[in-house]
């Protein structure tokens, strides 16, 4: 009997890092509405990008911060960088998990919701009215979930793209629709 017999060995084919990323560290395994939990993780990251922007400008700036082009620029760069990072890593992880699970869009993959939700918050990045406001975060969340479920053109068609691209692209499109809705709401002063 060799020294390795009887000891449990991890499955070498299981993409553990991809599963961790694609499920947003287990949120995708939650039994009820995993996509909603992924979106909430996106809200938390979006709020974090806004908080970092506020910190970068300086907490002592007060009202000048909320209306400055500099604040908008920092937020747009922070959120934009976060979107690119989450999207690129998400493409890789979602594609690997789809292959491992042998399904085109595994329900446990929620990193696509995180990326889409972050895109929706670009609708907050207007130089005139930049603000950390829970009402806009909630509206962005609701708008993204509506568009993610509804899948208006071309979101539904994007699902047929191969691999991780098909998993991620429909949420990116839903995020763009939500960002436009949020921008309109902000412009109208709602």
N, C-alpha and C positions, 0 to 999 in steps of 0.2 A: 504494500500500500504506500503510495507516494505521499509526501508531506502535504500536497495540495488536495488530496481526496478528502471528501467530507466537509471541506470548508466552502462556504457560499462565495461564488464569484459573481461580480456584476456582469450583466449582459453586455458584451463588448459592442453590440450593434445598436444599443439604445443611446440616442443622441441627448445625453443628459443636459448639456449646456443649452442646446437648442430648445429642449422642452422647458427649461427654466425661463428662458427669455420669451419664448412664444406664449407661454401661459402667464407671463408677468409674475413669475415666482409663485405660481400656484393658483392665482385668481381664476384661471381658466378651468380649474377643476371644481369650482363651486357649483353646486347642483342647480341653483336657480339663477337664470339670466347672467351667464358669465360675461357676455358682451357689455352689459351695463357695468359690471365691476371693472372691466378693462377701461371703459370710458371714464369711470370715477378715478382710476389711476392716472388717466390723461389729464383730468381736471386738477389733480394734486400736482402733477408735473408742470402744468400750465401756470398754476398759481405760483409755484416755485420760481418759474422763469420771470414772472412779474415781480416777485419779491426780490429776486437777485437784481433786476433792473433798478428797482427802487434803491437798493443798497449801493449799487454802483454809482448812481447819481449823488447819493448822500441823503441821509435821513433828515438833515437840517434844511433841506430845500423847501419843504412845505408845499404850498399851493403851486409854486413855480414848477415843481416837478411834474405835477399832473398835467400841465398844459405845455410842456416843453417838447420841442422836436428831438432834443437829446434823449429824453425818457423814451419816446416812441422808438427812436433808433436803437437804443439798448434793448428794449423789449423785442423788437423785430429781429435783431441779431440773435438774442438769447433763444427766443422761441424758434426761429429759423434753424439755428444750429441743432437744437434739440430735435426738431422734426427730421432733419437729415440723418442724425445719428440713430434715432429710434427707427426710422424707415429703412436705412441700410442694414442695420443689424436685424430688424424685423423681417426683411425680405429673406435673408439668409436663414434665420431660425424657422420661419413659417414654412419655407420650402423644404427644409430637412424634416420637419415634423410631419408635413403632408406625405412625404415619401415613407417615413417610418410608420405612420398610421394607415397608409394606403388609401387615403381619401383626399379629394381635391381641396376641401376647406374644413379641416377638423374643428369641431365646435370648441375644443379646449384652447385653440389659438385666439388670444385676445390682444396681442401686441398691435394688431391692425387697428383696433379701436383706440388704443393709446395714441398712435400716430394721427389718426383722423381727428381725434378730439383736440390734439395740439394744433392741427391746421385750423380748426374752427376758431381758435383764440387769436389768430391773425386778424380777425374782424375787430378785435379790441385795439389794435395797434394803429390808432388814428392820432396824428400829432396834436390836434386840438383838444382831444378829450381823453387822454390816457389816464386810467384810474384803476386801482385795485378795488373792485366792487363785487361783492358776492352775488348781486342780482344779475350782473352780466355773466359771471361764471355759470350760474344756474341756467340762464337763457342759452348760453353756448352749449351747455350739456344737453338741454332739452332739444335744441335745434339739431345738434349732431345725431342724437338718438333717433329723431324723427326721420332725418334723411338717410341714416344708416339702415333703418328698417324699410323705409319706402323704396329706396334705391332708384331715384329718378335717373333718366338718361344722362350720361352713359354709364352710370354706376353698375347697373345690372349686367350690361354687356362686358364690363371690365372683369367681372367674375370669371369669365371664360378664358382669360389670359392664363398662360401656363405657370405652374408652380407658385412660389411665394408672391409673384407679381399679381396673380389673380386673387390671392387672399388679401393683399394689401391695397390694391388699386381702387376697389369700390369704396373703401373707407376713406381714402385720400379724396375721392370725388365728393363723398358725403361731407367731409370736412370743409371742402371749398364752398359747397352750398351753404353750410352752417355759418362759415365766415362771412359770406355775403349777407346772409340774414342778420347776423350780429352787427355788421357794419351799417346796414340800413337802420336797424333799431337804434344804434348809437347816433347816427346822423339825424334821425328824427327826434332824438332826445328822450326816447322811451326808457 
